[in-house]
Amino acid sequence: MELRHLRHFLAVAEDLHMGRAALRLAMAQPPLSQSIGRLEKELGVKLFERANRRLTLTRAGSAFVEEARASIRHADSALHVARAAYDGEAGEIRIGFVSAALYEHLPHLLSRLREKYPDIHPKLIEVSTNEQIAALSRSEIDIGFVHPPLGTDERLDVHDYPAEDLVAVLPDDRQTHGVTLADIARHGLIMFPAAQGPALHARIVDTFTKTGLDVRIVQEATRALTMLSLVSTGLGAALLPRSTQRLVFQGVRYAAIADASLPAWPLAVIAKRRPRPAIVDSVWKLLDGRPDVTRPPAIGHTAVAQCAPMTSAWQRHGR
């Protein structure tokens, strides 16, 4: 059964007149009559009664109208989806990300994606930078939000975002002033593992060393929420990108660092270079432009009430 025969049938069923239907379809009447005849022969039923130069639908014809319309709608939809997928405007896009992308750049991309390409469906996968590079080479993800530096890899396209300043996160003591590296060193540092960002990890530790401070890394954690929760228990202090201040968390405060220039927190997006699926090019084009989001609260504010702190295991055990 051909779609054109269904379209011919629906035109005749709506007009109940071969001449008018042929005119609407921009075709001669004899081929239209032949098309209806072939459809009736294929179905094995009469679709129209022809009497006194008038056409009426048979019971079979009336029943067939809605099914024919549904078939046309489904076929048109399938055609649209296929063309959109070919043009990179529909389908699934697999996005790897590190947790630092969650506070500004990844939400901005997802918002633009919904507006521009509602038929593109993101699948989000949170993994480390090194895991993303490996997954990209195996075609397990399409793009990734990662921490530079990445080395030289001519197989990759790289979109760099402006690096973010680091802020100190300390247990809430109701103070509003800035803090020094010595203050952070006294608390001990809750830090991401070196494997998660070797270059940044080394530069942060080196900043303390150059000022004569021996910083203790009291705990490692891979996610900002975990770090915030650990800080709220009094275990130590953390250094996080400024955009993390959007996470309102009870029992911690954010503060500028007064006496040192810490390295900035870098973020980039990577994808395979062309040739690559058209859907990747569509998403890549959306990376340009700064996110239109609310600025983080001012440095020095106390974060309260939205996320409860962990019960302090160290306090329970008298540590």
C-alpha positions in Angstrom: 0.0 0.0 0.0 1.5 3.3 -1.1 1.2 6.5 0.8 0.2 8.4 -2.3 -2.9 6.1 -2.6 -3.9 7.0 0.9 -3.5 10.7 0.2 -5.6 10.3 -2.9 -8.3 8.4 -1.0 -8.5 11.1 1.7 -8.8 13.9 -0.8 -11.7 12.2 -2.5 -13.3 11.2 0.9 -13.2 14.9 2.0 -14.6 16.3 -1.3 -16.8 13.4 -2.4 -16.1 14.6 -5.9 -13.4 13.3 -8.2 -13.0 16.5 -10.2 -12.5 18.7 -7.1 -10.2 16.2 -5.5 -8.1 16.0 -8.6 -7.9 19.8 -8.8 -6.8 20.0 -5.2 -4.1 17.3 -5.8 -2.9 19.0 -9.0 -3.5 15.9 -11.1 -5.8 14.7 -13.8 -9.0 12.9 -12.9 -8.3 9.6 -14.7 -5.1 8.8 -12.8 -6.9 9.7 -9.6 -9.8 7.2 -10.4 -7.2 4.6 -11.2 -5.4 5.2 -7.9 -8.6 4.7 -5.9 -9.4 1.6 -7.9 -5.9 0.1 -7.1 -6.4 0.9 -3.4 -9.9 -0.8 -3.4 -8.4 -3.8 -5.2 -5.6 -4.1 -2.6 -8.0 -3.8 0.3 -10.5 -6.1 -1.3 -13.4 -3.7 -0.4 -15.3 -0.9 -2.0 -14.5 2.4 -0.5 -17.1 4.5 -2.5 -20.5 4.1 -3.9 -21.0 5.6 -7.3 -24.6 6.4 -8.2 -26.2 9.2 -10.2 -22.8 10.9 -10.7 -22.5 11.2 -6.9 -19.9 9.7 -4.6 -20.6 8.5 -1.1 -18.4 6.6 1.3 -19.3 3.0 2.0 -19.2 1.7 5.6 -15.8 0.3 4.9 -14.7 3.6 3.4 -15.9 5.6 6.5 -14.1 3.2 8.8 -10.9 3.5 6.7 -10.8 7.3 6.8 -9.4 7.7 10.3 -6.9 4.8 9.9 -5.7 6.4 6.7 -5.3 9.8 8.4 -3.4 8.2 11.2 -1.1 6.4 8.8 -0.3 9.6 7.0 0.4 11.5 10.3 2.7 8.7 11.4 4.5 8.6 8.1 4.9 12.4 8.1 6.2 12.3 11.6 8.7 9.6 10.8 9.9 11.6 7.8 10.3 14.7 10.0 12.3 12.7 12.6 14.5 11.2 10.0 15.3 14.5 8.3 15.8 16.2 11.7 18.2 13.4 12.8 20.1 13.7 9.5 20.4 17.5 10.0 21.5 17.1 13.6 18.3 18.5 15.0 16.9 15.3 16.7 18.2 12.3 18.6 20.2 11.5 21.7 23.4 13.4 22.6 25.6 11.8 25.3 27.2 14.5 27.5 30.0 13.6 30.0 30.7 16.1 32.7 32.7 16.8 35.8 30.7 18.1 38.8 32.1 21.7 38.5 30.1 22.0 35.2 26.8 21.7 37.1 26.8 25.2 38.6 26.8 27.3 35.5 27.8 26.1 32.1 26.1 22.7 31.8 22.7 24.1 32.9 23.1 27.0 30.4 23.8 24.5 27.6 20.8 22.4 28.5 18.5 25.4 28.6 19.7 26.6 25.1 19.3 23.0 23.9 15.6 22.9 25.0 14.9 26.2 23.3 16.7 25.6 20.0 16.4 21.8 19.5 13.5 20.4 21.5 13.9 17.0 19.7 17.5 16.6 20.9 17.5 14.6 24.1 20.6 14.8 26.4 21.9 11.8 28.3 24.1 13.0 31.1 27.1 11.0 32.4 29.2 12.2 35.4 32.7 11.0 35.1 36.3 12.3 35.5 38.2 14.2 32.8 40.5 11.2 32.0 37.5 8.9 31.9 35.7 11.2 29.5 38.7 11.4 27.1 38.8 7.6 27.0 35.0 7.4 26.6 35.2 9.9 23.7 37.8 7.8 21.9 35.5 4.8 22.3 32.5 6.8 21.0 30.7 6.2 24.3 30.0 9.9 24.8 29.6 12.7 22.2 30.9 15.7 24.1 32.4 16.3 27.5 32.8 19.0 30.2 36.3 18.5 31.5 39.1 20.1 33.5 42.1 21.3 31.4 45.0 21.1 30.8 44.4 18.3 28.2 47.7 18.1 26.5 47.9 18.1 22.7 45.5 15.8 21.0 44.8 16.7 17.4 41.7 14.5 17.4 39.9 16.8 19.7 38.1 20.1 19.4 38.3 22.1 22.6 36.0 25.0 23.7 37.6 26.8 26.7 35.5 28.7 29.2 36.9 31.6 31.2 38.5 30.1 34.4 36.8 30.7 37.7 38.3 32.2 40.8 38.5 29.9 43.8 36.8 30.8 47.1 37.3 29.4 50.5 34.6 27.4 52.1 34.8 27.2 55.9 32.6 26.0 58.8 30.1 28.9 59.6 31.5 31.0 62.4 29.3 34.0 61.7 32.3 36.0 60.5 32.1 38.1 57.3 35.7 39.0 56.7 38.0 37.3 54.2 40.4 34.6 55.1 44.1 33.9 54.6 45.9 30.8 53.5 47.0 30.4 57.1 43.4 30.2 58.2 42.7 27.5 55.7 45.9 25.6 56.7 44.8 25.6 60.3 41.5 24.0 59.4 43.1 21.4 57.1 42.0 21.1 53.5 39.2 19.0 52.1 40.5 18.4 48.5 39.6 16.7 45.3 41.9 13.7 44.5 45.0 14.6 42.5 43.9 12.2 39.7 40.8 14.3 39.2 42.8 17.3 38.2 46.6 16.8 38.5 47.7 20.2 37.3 45.3 22.2 39.4 45.8 20.0 42.5 49.6 20.6 42.3 49.3 24.3 41.8 47.0 24.7 44.8 49.4 22.8 47.0 52.3 24.7 45.6 50.6 28.0 46.5 50.6 27.0 50.2 54.2 25.7 50.0 55.5 28.9 48.5 54.1 30.9 51.5 55.8 28.6 53.9 52.6 26.8 54.9 52.4 23.0 55.4 48.8 22.3 54.4 47.2 19.1 55.6 44.8 17.3 53.2 42.4 15.9 55.8 40.0 14.3 53.4 39.5 13.8 49.6 36.2 14.1 47.9 35.2 14.1 44.2 32.0 16.3 44.5 31.3 19.8 45.7 28.3 18.7 47.7 30.3 16.1 49.6 33.0 18.8 50.3 30.3 21.2 51.6 28.8 18.6 53.8 32.2 17.6 55.2 33.1 21.3 55.8 29.8 21.7 57.7 30.8 19.1 60.2 34.0 21.0 61.1 36.3 18.5 59.5 38.2 21.1 57.5 38.0 23.9 54.8 37.7 23.6 51.0 38.5 25.6 47.9 35.8 25.6 45.3 35.0 27.6 42.1 33.1 30.8 42.8 29.9 29.5 41.0 29.6 26.9 43.8 28.1 29.6 45.9 24.8 28.9 44.2 24.6 25.9 46.4 22.9 27.2 49.6 24.1 24.9 52.3 23.5 25.1 56.1 26.6 25.5 58.3 29.2 26.8 55.9 30.3 30.2 54.7 32.2 31.3 51.6 35.0 33.8 51.8 37.5 35.5 49.5 41.1 34.7 50.1 42.9 37.9 51.1 46.6 37.2 50.9 47.3 35.0 47.9 46.6 34.5 44.3 45.4 31.0 43.9 45.1 29.3 40.5 41.8 29.7 38.7 39.5 26.7 38.2 39.5 25.8 34.5 36.7 24.2 32.5 36.4 23.2 28.9 34.2 21.2 26.5 35.7 18.6 24.2 34.4 16.6 21.2 35.9 14.6 18.4 36.9 16.7 15.4 35.1 16.2 12.1 33.9 14.0 10.6 31.4 13.5 13.4 27.6 13.2 13.8 25.7 16.3 12.7 24.0 16.3 16.1 27.4 17.1 17.8 27.9 20.1 15.5 24.4 21.4 16.4 25.2 21.2 20.1 28.7 22.6 19.6 27.3 25.8 18.1 25.3 26.4 21.3 28.5 26.7 23.4 29.2 30.2 22.2 28.0 33.1 24.5 28.1 33.6 28.2 25.5 31.9 30.4 22.5 34.2 31.3 22.2 33.2 34.9 22.0 34.9 38.2 25.3 35.9 39.7 26.5 34.0 42.8 25.9 35.6 46.2 28.5 38.1 47.3 31.7 36.7 48.8 31.6 36.3 52.5 27.9 35.4 52.8 26.7 32.6 55.0 24.9 29.8 53.3 21.9 28.5 55.2 18.9 26.2 55.2 18.6 24.7 51.8 20.8 21.6 52.4 21.2 20.1 55.8 24.7 19.2 57.0 25.9 15.7 57.7 25.7 14.6 61.3 29.3 14.8 62.4 30.8 11.4 62.8 33.9 13.1 64.2 31.9 14.9 66.8 30.0 11.7 67.8 33.2 9.9 68.4 34.8 12.8 70.3 37.3 13.7 67.6 
